[in-house]
Amino acid sequence: MVDQLRVVVVGAGLAGLRVVESLREKGSEASIVLVGEEAHEPYDRPPLSKHVLRGDREPMFLREEYESLGADLRLGVTATGLGDHVLRTGDGDIEFDHLVIATGAAPRRLPGAPGLVLRTLDDARALSPYLSPGKTLGIVGAGLIGCEVAASARTKAAEVHLVDVLDGPLIRVLGPVLSARIADLHREHGVHLHLGTGVASASSDRLALADGTVLDVDVVLEAMGVAPSVGWLEGSGLTLDNGVRCDAGGRAGDGVWAVGDVANWAGVRHEHWTSAGEQAATVAAAITGVPVTHEAIPYWWSDQYDVKLQGLGSPAADDDVVIVDVGPRQRPLAVYSRDGRLTGVVGFSAGAAVMKLRQEIADGAPVADVLAALAG
């Protein structure tokens, strides 16, 4: 019997495209509509703050062709609302049996939005000309994007001022010990760090900081994190709580699912590349009637200068942390624990050591045993 379902996926980024691909891989013959707000076909976002921004590589599109997917790809279409099994868009209504929300997240902005942001391919193209000798960037926010852009800009010999109201880069995620190491990495490469101070006022070429410092710059990049793109879902009846609130399998309502940066699965929202694909496969399996258990361990990475940071697990900033040197090149590996149990690891160009601890993290292994094994 031919599957007559209509599945609409709103959001043509990694998570949305992976839903479509997973449905086809699982044998679904549903009619599929993939709606994207951008005019570009789905592309890979992580290189935007690195290779693409520096001009070292062309954008990495996620597929070369779409005909084999049998999907109706509608680009440049904005979702505006949700009715009873109807997606409302700027180009008209689209009825569905299943809707998968994959609209991602949008950058947080300074008052008046005086600077640039980096979320899309067009954003990267707008920022790229400022990565050159003689240019000065003021970056507000020392999270992953801020740190990666700072590293990319210094690689191109631009001057960089990195500002954050917190006391260290990535400190909210990694805690003070690793944050201090990352701060040192950026100082060693000539980044001017302005930490523990906010922005009192800003224009497109000037930052006045709360500590009285005034920075004259060629461009301001607002890199203060993101907020889930859920404004269009107000009044939809879905629970909007740090994203679209879902159960542990991605279900948000009757025939409605959410994946990727916009999705809050059982109280947890992940902004990671790997999580987007894993959630997409889980939701696709549920739609096809062959549900799977979603037990993925969060994984992320960040390229800064010649260092590849890789994190596995769910460490908290206030966890206990021990840094050990691993491998033949004695690379630093931060081992996080809570109540004596392993919660996660972060490596500095120590990918093999990070990935070997996947099972121990899943099991919450005694951290003493883990440290002993690493020492041995």
ABEGO torsion letter per residue (X at the ends): XBBABBBBBBEABAAAAAAAAAAAAAGBABBBBBBBABABBBBBAAAAABAAAAGABBBBBABABAAAAGBBBBBGBBBAEBBBGBBBBAAEBBBBABBBBAAEBBBBBBBGGABBBBABAAAAAAAAAABBBGBBBBBBEABAAAAAAAAAAAAAGBBBBBBBABABBGAAAAEAAAAAAAAAAAAAAGBBBBBGBBBABBBAABBBBAAGBBBBBABBBBBAEBBBBAAAABGAGBBBBGEBBBBAAGBABBGBBBBEAABBBGGBBBABAAAAAAAAAAAAAAAAGBBBBBABBBBBBBBBEABBBBBBEBBBAABBBBBBBBEAAGBBBBBBBBGGBBAEBBBBGAAAAAAAAAAAAAAGBBAAAAAAAAAX
